[in-house]
């Protein structure tokens, strides 16, 4: 069971599962005047940014 949980944590990290909560925390701490995007807005912008700058991704 421990290996399954470790595998799930690994996949969550690889797929960016904690990126949105971490980004919200960053905004609240460093930029309290900025509006917090919804999770779908965050992912939409993140994927659009990756499409605009393909050199930053692995494949």
mmCIF file of the N, C-alpha and C atoms, coordinates in Angstrom:
data_MODEL
# 
_entry.id   MODEL 
# 
loop_
_atom_site.group_PDB 
_atom_site.id 
_atom_site.type_symbol 
_atom_site.label_atom_id 
_atom_site.label_alt_id 
_atom_site.label_comp_id 
_atom_site.label_asym_id 
_atom_site.label_entity_id 
_atom_site.label_seq_id 
_atom_site.pdbx_PDB_ins_code 
_atom_site.Cartn_x 
_atom_site.Cartn_y 
_atom_site.Cartn_z 
_atom_site.occupancy 
_atom_site.B_iso_or_equiv 
_atom_site.pdbx_formal_charge 
_atom_site.auth_seq_id 
_atom_site.auth_comp_id 
_atom_site.auth_asym_id 
_atom_site.auth_atom_id 
_atom_site.pdbx_PDB_model_num 
ATOM 1   N N  . UNK A 1 1  ? 0.817   -1.191 0.000   1.00 0.00 ? 1  UNK A N  1 
ATOM 2   C CA . UNK A 1 1  ? 0.000   0.000  0.000   1.00 0.00 ? 1  UNK A CA 1 
ATOM 3   C C  . UNK A 1 1  ? 0.865   1.261  0.000   1.00 0.00 ? 1  UNK A C  1 
ATOM 4   N N  . UNK A 1 2  ? 1.975   1.194  0.715   1.00 0.00 ? 2  UNK A N  1 
ATOM 5   C CA . UNK A 1 2  ? 2.878   2.338  0.777   1.00 0.00 ? 2  UNK A CA 1 
ATOM 6   C C  . UNK A 1 2  ? 3.420   2.684  -0.611  1.00 0.00 ? 2  UNK A C  1 
ATOM 7   N N  . UNK A 1 3  ? 3.731   1.660  -1.389  1.00 0.00 ? 3  UNK A N  1 
ATOM 8   C CA . UNK A 1 3  ? 4.247   1.880  -2.742  1.00 0.00 ? 3  UNK A CA 1 
ATOM 9   C C  . UNK A 1 3  ? 3.189   2.516  -3.638  1.00 0.00 ? 3  UNK A C  1 
ATOM 10  N N  . UNK A 1 4  ? 1.940   2.125  -3.469  1.00 0.00 ? 4  UNK A N  1 
ATOM 11  C CA . UNK A 1 4  ? 0.853   2.710  -4.266  1.00 0.00 ? 4  UNK A CA 1 
ATOM 12  C C  . UNK A 1 4  ? 0.708   4.190  -3.940  1.00 0.00 ? 4  UNK A C  1 
ATOM 13  N N  . UNK A 1 5  ? 0.741   4.518  -2.641  1.00 0.00 ? 5  UNK A N  1 
ATOM 14  C CA . UNK A 1 5  ? 0.635   5.934  -2.249  1.00 0.00 ? 5  UNK A CA 1 
ATOM 15  C C  . UNK A 1 5  ? 1.822   6.742  -2.756  1.00 0.00 ? 5  UNK A C  1 
ATOM 16  N N  . UNK A 1 6  ? 3.004   6.165  -2.677  1.00 0.00 ? 6  UNK A N  1 
ATOM 17  C CA . UNK A 1 6  ? 4.194   6.853  -3.179  1.00 0.00 ? 6  UNK A CA 1 
ATOM 18  C C  . UNK A 1 6  ? 4.085   7.067  -4.685  1.00 0.00 ? 6  UNK A C  1 
ATOM 19  N N  . UNK A 1 7  ? 3.595   6.059  -5.390  1.00 0.00 ? 7  UNK A N  1 
ATOM 20  C CA . UNK A 1 7  ? 3.400   6.198  -6.836  1.00 0.00 ? 7  UNK A CA 1 
ATOM 21  C C  . UNK A 1 7  ? 2.370   7.260  -7.167  1.00 0.00 ? 7  UNK A C  1 
ATOM 22  N N  . UNK A 1 8  ? 1.299   7.322  -6.390  1.00 0.00 ? 8  UNK A N  1 
ATOM 23  C CA . UNK A 1 8  ? 0.268   8.342  -6.615  1.00 0.00 ? 8  UNK A CA 1 
ATOM 24  C C  . UNK A 1 8  ? 0.822   9.738  -6.357  1.00 0.00 ? 8  UNK A C  1 
ATOM 25  N N  . UNK A 1 9  ? 1.605   9.897  -5.293  1.00 0.00 ? 9  UNK A N  1 
ATOM 26  C CA . UNK A 1 9  ? 2.220   11.207 -5.008  1.00 0.00 ? 9  UNK A CA 1 
ATOM 27  C C  . UNK A 1 9  ? 3.174   11.614 -6.128  1.00 0.00 ? 9  UNK A C  1 
ATOM 28  N N  . UNK A 1 10 ? 3.941   10.652 -6.618  1.00 0.00 ? 10 UNK A N  1 
ATOM 29  C CA . UNK A 1 10 ? 4.876   10.926 -7.707  1.00 0.00 ? 10 UNK A CA 1 
ATOM 30  C C  . UNK A 1 10 ? 4.132   11.387 -8.962  1.00 0.00 ? 10 UNK A C  1 
ATOM 31  N N  . UNK A 1 11 ? 3.097   10.659 -9.340  1.00 0.00 ? 11 UNK A N  1 
ATOM 32  C CA . UNK A 1 11 ? 2.332   11.024 -10.540 1.00 0.00 ? 11 UNK A CA 1 
ATOM 33  C C  . UNK A 1 11 ? 1.658   12.384 -10.365 1.00 0.00 ? 11 UNK A C  1 
ATOM 34  N N  . UNK A 1 12 ? 1.148   12.665 -9.187  1.00 0.00 ? 12 UNK A N  1 
ATOM 35  C CA . UNK A 1 12 ? 0.538   13.954 -8.906  1.00 0.00 ? 12 UNK A CA 1 
ATOM 36  C C  . UNK A 1 12 ? 1.565   15.073 -9.099  1.00 0.00 ? 12 UNK A C  1 
ATOM 37  N N  . UNK A 1 13 ? 2.782   14.855 -8.617  1.00 0.00 ? 13 UNK A N  1 
ATOM 38  C CA . UNK A 1 13 ? 3.833   15.860 -8.768  1.00 0.00 ? 13 UNK A CA 1 
ATOM 39  C C  . UNK A 1 13 ? 4.232   16.031 -10.229 1.00 0.00 ? 13 UNK A C  1 
ATOM 40  N N  . UNK A 1 14 ? 4.374   14.926 -10.949 1.00 0.00 ? 14 UNK A N  1 
ATOM 41  C CA . UNK A 1 14 ? 4.772   14.986 -12.360 1.00 0.00 ? 14 UNK A CA 1 
ATOM 42  C C  . UNK A 1 14 ? 3.715   15.706 -13.191 1.00 0.00 ? 14 UNK A C  1 
ATOM 43  N N  . UNK A 1 15 ? 2.457   15.457 -12.890 1.00 0.00 ? 15 UNK A N  1 
ATOM 44  C CA . UNK A 1 15 ? 1.366   16.041 -13.671 1.00 0.00 ? 15 UNK A CA 1 
ATOM 45  C C  . UNK A 1 15 ? 0.975   17.439 -13.207 1.00 0.00 ? 15 UNK A C  1 
ATOM 46  N N  . UNK A 1 16 ? 1.629   17.950 -12.168 1.00 0.00 ? 16 UNK A N  1 
ATOM 47  C CA . UNK A 1 16 ? 1.360   19.318 -11.732 1.00 0.00 ? 16 UNK A CA 1 
ATOM 48  C C  . UNK A 1 16 ? 0.159   19.469 -10.827 1.00 0.00 ? 16 UNK A C  1 
ATOM 49  N N  . UNK A 1 17 ? -0.176  18.436 -10.083 1.00 0.00 ? 17 UNK A N  1 
ATOM 50  C CA . UNK A 1 17 ? -1.362  18.461 -9.238  1.00 0.00 ? 17 UNK A CA 1 
ATOM 51  C C  . UNK A 1 17 ? -1.350  19.519 -8.153  1.00 0.00 ? 17 UNK A C  1 
ATOM 52  N N  . UNK A 1 18 ? -0.179  19.916 -7.693  1.00 0.00 ? 18 UNK A N  1 
ATOM 53  C CA . UNK A 1 18 ? -0.097  20.926 -6.636  1.00 0.00 ? 18 UNK A CA 1 
ATOM 54  C C  . UNK A 1 18 ? 0.236   22.313 -7.173  1.00 0.00 ? 18 UNK A C  1 
ATOM 55  N N  . UNK A 1 19 ? 0.327   22.470 -8.474  1.00 0.00 ? 19 UNK A N  1 
ATOM 56  C CA . UNK A 1 19 ? 0.732   23.751 -9.044  1.00 0.00 ? 19 UNK A CA 1 
ATOM 57  C C  . UNK A 1 19 ? -0.268  24.867 -8.775  1.00 0.00 ? 19 UNK A C  1 
ATOM 58  N N  . UNK A 1 20 ? -1.548  24.597 -8.958  1.00 0.00 ? 20 UNK A N  1 
ATOM 59  C CA . UNK A 1 20 ? -2.550  25.648 -8.752  1.00 0.00 ? 20 UNK A CA 1 
ATOM 60  C C  . UNK A 1 20 ? -2.604  26.096 -7.292  1.00 0.00 ? 20 UNK A C  1 
ATOM 61  N N  . UNK A 1 21 ? -2.716  25.187 -6.319  1.00 0.00 ? 21 UNK A N  1 
ATOM 62  C CA . UNK A 1 21 ? -2.725  25.653 -4.923  1.00 0.00 ? 21 UNK A CA 1 
ATOM 63  C C  . UNK A 1 21 ? -1.455  26.413 -4.550  1.00 0.00 ? 21 UNK A C  1 
ATOM 64  N N  . UNK A 1 22 ? -0.320  25.978 -5.070  1.00 0.00 ? 22 UNK A N  1 
ATOM 65  C CA . UNK A 1 22 ? 0.941   26.670 -4.798  1.00 0.00 ? 22 UNK A CA 1 
ATOM 66  C C  . UNK A 1 22 ? 0.928   28.070 -5.413  1.00 0.00 ? 22 UNK A C  1 
ATOM 67  N N  . UNK A 1 23 ? 0.365   28.199 -6.618  1.00 0.00 ? 23 UNK A N  1 
ATOM 68  C CA . UNK A 1 23 ? 0.275   29.494 -7.283  1.00 0.00 ? 23 UNK A CA 1 
ATOM 69  C C  . UNK A 1 23 ? -0.645  30.440 -6.513  1.00 0.00 ? 23 UNK A C  1 
ATOM 70  N N  . UNK A 1 24 ? -1.776  29.922 -6.043  1.00 0.00 ? 24 UNK A N  1 
ATOM 71  C CA . UNK A 1 24 ? -2.706  30.743 -5.257  1.00 0.00 ? 24 UNK A CA 1 
ATOM 72  C C  . UNK A 1 24 ? -2.024  31.227 -3.983  1.00 0.00 ? 24 UNK A C  1 
ATOM 73  N N  . UNK A 1 25 ? -1.305  30.339 -3.326  1.00 0.00 ? 25 UNK A N  1 
ATOM 74  C CA . UNK A 1 25 ? -0.577  30.719 -2.116  1.00 0.00 ? 25 UNK A CA 1 
ATOM 75  C C  . UNK A 1 25 ? 0.438   31.813 -2.426  1.00 0.00 ? 25 UNK A C  1 
ATOM 76  N N  . UNK A 1 26 ? 1.158   31.679 -3.536  1.00 0.00 ? 26 UNK A N  1 
ATOM 77  C CA . UNK A 1 26 ? 2.132   32.688 -3.958  1.00 0.00 ? 26 UNK A CA 1 
ATOM 78  C C  . UNK A 1 26 ? 1.453   34.037 -4.197  1.00 0.00 ? 26 UNK A C  1 
ATOM 79  N N  . UNK A 1 27 ? 0.329   34.015 -4.923  1.00 0.00 ? 27 UNK A N  1 
ATOM 80  C CA . UNK A 1 27 ? -0.378  35.269 -5.191  1.00 0.00 ? 27 UNK A CA 1 
ATOM 81  C C  . UNK A 1 27 ? -0.827  35.944 -3.904  1.00 0.00 ? 27 UNK A C  1 
ATOM 82  N N  . UNK A 1 28 ? -1.378  35.178 -2.992  1.00 0.00 ? 28 UNK A N  1 
ATOM 83  C CA . UNK A 1 28 ? -1.860  35.759 -1.730  1.00 0.00 ? 28 UNK A CA 1 
ATOM 84  C C  . UNK A 1 28 ? -0.725  36.345 -0.910  1.00 0.00 ? 28 UNK A C  1 
ATOM 85  N N  . UNK A 1 29 ? 0.425   35.707 -0.940  1.00 0.00 ? 29 UNK A N  1 
ATOM 86  C CA . UNK A 1 29 ? 1.559   36.171 -0.147  1.00 0.00 ? 29 UNK A CA 1 
ATOM 87  C C  . UNK A 1 29 ? 2.284   37.343 -0.800  1.00 0.00 ? 29 UNK A C  1 
ATOM 88  N N  . UNK A 1 30 ? 2.558   37.232 -2.101  1.00 0.00 ? 30 UNK A N  1 
ATOM 89  C CA . UNK A 1 30 ? 3.400   38.223 -2.782  1.00 0.00 ? 30 UNK A CA 1 
ATOM 90  C C  . UNK A 1 30 ? 2.627   39.302 -3.534  1.00 0.00 ? 30 UNK A C  1 
ATOM 91  N N  . UNK A 1 31 ? 1.412   38.996 -3.965  1.00 0.00 ? 31 UNK A N  1 
ATOM 92  C CA . UNK A 1 31 ? 0.623   39.926 -4.777  1.00 0.00 ? 31 UNK A CA 1 
ATOM 93  C C  . UNK A 1 31 ? -0.817  39.975 -4.274  1.00 0.00 ? 31 UNK A C  1 
ATOM 94  N N  . UNK A 1 32 ? -1.040  40.436 -3.047  1.00 0.00 ? 32 UNK A N  1 
ATOM 95  C CA . UNK A 1 32 ? -2.397  40.389 -2.478  1.00 0.00 ? 32 UNK A CA 1 
ATOM 96  C C  . UNK A 1 32 ? -3.414  41.249 -3.223  1.00 0.00 ? 32 UNK A C  1 
ATOM 97  N N  . UNK A 1 33 ? -2.951  42.191 -4.030  1.00 0.00 ? 33 UNK A N  1 
ATOM 98  C CA . UNK A 1 33 ? -3.867  43.059 -4.773  1.00 0.00 ? 33 UNK A CA 1 
ATOM 99  C C  . UNK A 1 33 ? -4.371  42.414 -6.068  1.00 0.00 ? 33 UNK A C  1 
ATOM 100 N N  . UNK A 1 34 ? -3.718  41.362 -6.530  1.00 0.00 ? 34 UNK A N  1 
ATOM 101 C CA . UNK A 1 34 ? -4.137  40.698 -7.772  1.00 0.00 ? 34 UNK A CA 1 
ATOM 102 C C  . UNK A 1 34 ? -5.318  39.770 -7.529  1.00 0.00 ? 34 UNK A C  1 
ATOM 103 N N  . UNK A 1 35 ? -6.207  39.669 -8.520  1.00 0.00 ? 35 UNK A N  1 
ATOM 104 C CA . UNK A 1 35 ? -7.318  38.714 -8.373  1.00 0.00 ? 35 UNK A CA 1 
ATOM 105 C C  . UNK A 1 35 ? -6.808  37.276 -8.511  1.00 0.00 ? 35 UNK A C  1 
ATOM 106 N N  . UNK A 1 36 ? -7.441  36.375 -7.802  1.00 0.00 ? 36 UNK A N  1 
ATOM 107 C CA . UNK A 1 36 ? -7.091  34.954 -7.865  1.00 0.00 ? 36 UNK A CA 1 
ATOM 108 C C  . UNK A 1 36 ? -7.875  34.324 -9.016  1.00 0.00 ? 36 UNK A C  1 
ATOM 109 N N  . UNK A 1 37 ? -7.185  33.756 -10.007 1.00 0.00 ? 37 UNK A N  1 
ATOM 110 C CA . UNK A 1 37 ? -7.920  33.117 -11.110 1.00 0.00 ? 37 UNK A CA 1 
ATOM 111 C C  . UNK A 1 37 ? -8.570  31.818 -10.638 1.00 0.00 ? 37 UNK A C  1 
ATOM 112 N N  . UNK A 1 38 ? -9.602  31.413 -11.337 1.00 0.00 ? 38 UNK A N  1 
ATOM 113 C CA . UNK A 1 38 ? -10.173 30.097 -11.052 1.00 0.00 ? 38 UNK A CA 1 
ATOM 114 C C  . UNK A 1 38 ? -9.168  29.041 -11.503 1.00 0.00 ? 38 UNK A C  1 
ATOM 115 N N  . UNK A 1 39 ? -9.377  27.819 -11.066 1.00 0.00 ? 39 UNK A N  1 
ATOM 116 C CA . UNK A 1 39 ? -8.450  26.764 -11.458 1.00 0.00 ? 39 UNK A CA 1 
ATOM 117 C C  . UNK A 1 39 ? -8.462  26.542 -12.964 1.00 0.00 ? 39 UNK A C  1 
ATOM 118 N N  . UNK A 1 40 ? -9.640  26.624 -13.588 1.00 0.00 ? 40 UNK A N  1 
ATOM 119 C CA . UNK A 1 40 ? -9.690  26.436 -15.046 1.00 0.00 ? 40 UNK A CA 1 
ATOM 120 C C  . UNK A 1 40 ? -9.006  27.598 -15.767 1.00 0.00 ? 40 UNK A C  1 
ATOM 121 N N  . UNK A 1 41 ? -9.136  28.821 -15.256 1.00 0.00 ? 41 UNK A N  1 
ATOM 122 C CA . UNK A 1 41 ? -8.431  29.960 -15.864 1.00 0.00 ? 41 UNK A CA 1 
ATOM 123 C C  . UNK A 1 41 ? -6.921  29.776 -15.742 1.00 0.00 ? 41 UNK A C  1 
ATOM 124 N N  . UNK A 1 42 ? -6.482  29.306 -14.578 1.00 0.00 ? 42 UNK A N  1 
ATOM 125 C CA . UNK A 1 42 ? -5.058  29.066 -14.359 1.00 0.00 ? 42 UNK A CA 1 
ATOM 126 C C  . UNK A 1 42 ? -4.509  28.068 -15.381 1.00 0.00 ? 42 UNK A C  1 
ATOM 127 N N  . UNK A 1 43 ? -5.205  26.919 -15.522 1.00 0.00 ? 43 UNK A N  1 
ATOM 128 C CA . UNK A 1 43 ? -4.718  25.895 -16.439 1.00 0.00 ? 43 UNK A CA 1 
ATOM 129 C C  . UNK A 1 43 ? -4.808  26.351 -17.894 1.00 0.00 ? 43 UNK A C  1 
ATOM 130 N N  . UNK A 1 44 ? -5.845  27.092 -18.233 1.00 0.00 ? 44 UNK A N  1 
ATOM 131 C CA . UNK A 1 44 ? -5.981  27.605 -19.602 1.00 0.00 ? 44 UNK A CA 1 
ATOM 132 C C  . UNK A 1 44 ? -4.789  28.503 -19.936 1.00 0.00 ? 44 UNK A C  1 
ATOM 133 N N  . UNK A 1 45 ? -4.447  29.415 -19.018 1.00 0.00 ? 45 UNK A N  1 
ATOM 134 C CA . UNK A 1 45 ? -3.319  30.316 -19.253 1.00 0.00 ? 45 UNK A CA 1 
ATOM 135 C C  . UNK A 1 45 ? -1.997  29.553 -19.262 1.00 0.00 ? 45 UNK A C  1 
ATOM 136 N N  . UNK A 1 46 ? -1.861  28.589 -18.401 1.00 0.00 ? 46 UNK A N  1 
ATOM 137 C CA . UNK A 1 46 ? -0.618  27.810 -18.356 1.00 0.00 ? 46 UNK A CA 1 
ATOM 138 C C  . UNK A 1 46 ? -0.394  27.044 -19.653 1.00 0.00 ? 46 UNK A C  1 
ATOM 139 N N  . UNK A 1 47 ? -1.452  26.419 -20.183 1.00 0.00 ? 47 UNK A N  1 
ATOM 140 C CA . UNK A 1 47 ? -1.321  25.695 -21.454 1.00 0.00 ? 47 UNK A CA 1 
ATOM 141 C C  . UNK A 1 47 ? -1.097  26.659 -22.614 1.00 0.00 ? 47 UNK A C  1 
ATOM 142 N N  . UNK A 1 48 ? -1.737  27.816 -22.583 1.00 0.00 ? 48 UNK A N  1 
ATOM 143 C CA . UNK A 1 48 ? -1.524  28.816 -23.632 1.00 0.00 ? 48 UNK A CA 1 
ATOM 144 C C  . UNK A 1 48 ? -0.080  29.311 -23.596 1.00 0.00 ? 48 UNK A C  1 
ATOM 145 N N  . UNK A 1 49 ? 0.457   29.521 -22.402 1.00 0.00 ? 49 UNK A N  1 
ATOM 146 C CA . UNK A 1 49 ? 1.848   29.961 -22.278 1.00 0.00 ? 49 UNK A CA 1 
ATOM 147 C C  . UNK A 1 49 ? 2.803   28.891 -22.809 1.00 0.00 ? 49 UNK A C  1 
ATOM 148 N N  . UNK A 1 50 ? 2.512   27.624 -22.545 1.00 0.00 ? 50 UNK A N  1 
ATOM 149 C CA . UNK A 1 50 ? 3.355   26.538 -23.061 1.00 0.00 ? 50 UNK A CA 1 
ATOM 150 C C  . UNK A 1 50 ? 3.290   26.484 -24.584 1.00 0.00 ? 50 UNK A C  1 
ATOM 151 N N  . UNK A 1 51 ? 2.123   26.755 -25.157 1.00 0.00 ? 51 UNK A N  1 
ATOM 152 C CA . UNK A 1 51 ? 1.994   26.769 -26.617 1.00 0.00 ? 51 UNK A CA 1 
ATOM 153 C C  . UNK A 1 51 ? 2.752   27.945 -27.227 1.00 0.00 ? 51 UNK A C  1 
ATOM 154 N N  . UNK A 1 52 ? 2.749   29.087 -26.538 1.00 0.00 ? 52 UNK A N  1 
ATOM 155 C CA . UNK A 1 52 ? 3.466   30.264 -27.038 1.00 0.00 ? 52 UNK A CA 1 
ATOM 156 C C  . UNK A 1 52 ? 4.978   30.088 -26.958 1.00 0.00 ? 52 UNK A C  1 
ATOM 157 N N  . UNK A 1 53 ? 5.442   29.301 -26.004 1.00 0.00 ? 53 UNK A N  1 
ATOM 158 C CA . UNK A 1 53 ? 6.872   29.138 -25.786 1.00 0.00 ? 53 UNK A CA 1 
ATOM 159 C C  . UNK A 1 53 ? 7.205   27.644 -25.678 1.00 0.00 ? 53 UNK A C  1 
ATOM 160 N N  . UNK A 1 54 ? 7.214   26.921 -26.797 1.00 0.00 ? 54 UNK A N  1 
ATOM 161 C CA . UNK A 1 54 ? 7.402   25.461 -26.748 1.00 0.00 ? 54 UNK A CA 1 
ATOM 162 C C  . UNK A 1 54 ? 8.786   25.019 -26.281 1.00 0.00 ? 54 UNK A C  1 
ATOM 163 N N  . UNK A 1 55 ? 9.749   25.914 -26.239 1.00 0.00 ? 55 UNK A N  1 
ATOM 164 C CA . UNK A 1 55 ? 11.087  25.541 -25.790 1.00 0.00 ? 55 UNK A CA 1 
ATOM 165 C C  . UNK A 1 55 ? 11.168  25.219 -24.314 1.00 0.00 ? 55 UNK A C  1 
ATOM 166 N N  . UNK A 1 56 ? 10.123  25.543 -23.548 1.00 0.00 ? 56 UNK A N  1 
ATOM 167 C CA . UNK A 1 56 ? 10.166  25.305 -22.108 1.00 0.00 ? 56 UNK A CA 1 
ATOM 168 C C  . UNK A 1 56 ? 9.624   23.947 -21.704 1.00 0.00 ? 56 UNK A C  1 
ATOM 169 N N  . UNK A 1 57 ? 9.142   23.164 -22.646 1.00 0.00 ? 57 UNK A N  1 
ATOM 170 C CA . UNK A 1 57 ? 8.607   21.852 -22.270 1.00 0.00 ? 57 UNK A CA 1 
ATOM 171 C C  . UNK A 1 57 ? 9.517   20.741 -22.785 1.00 0.00 ? 57 UNK A C  1 
ATOM 172 N N  . UNK A 1 58 ? 9.298   19.571 -22.271 1.00 0.00 ? 58 UNK A N  1 
ATOM 173 C CA . UNK A 1 58 ? 10.213  18.468 -22.577 1.00 0.00 ? 58 UNK A CA 1 
ATOM 174 C C  . UNK A 1 58 ? 9.944   17.823 -23.933 1.00 0.00 ? 58 UNK A C  1 
ATOM 175 N N  . UNK A 1 59 ? 8.690   17.827 -24.405 1.00 0.00 ? 59 UNK A N  1 
ATOM 176 C CA . UNK A 1 59 ? 8.409   17.112 -25.651 1.00 0.00 ? 59 UNK A CA 1 
ATOM 177 C C  . UNK A 1 59 ? 7.274   17.740 -26.430 1.00 0.00 ? 59 UNK A C  1 
# 
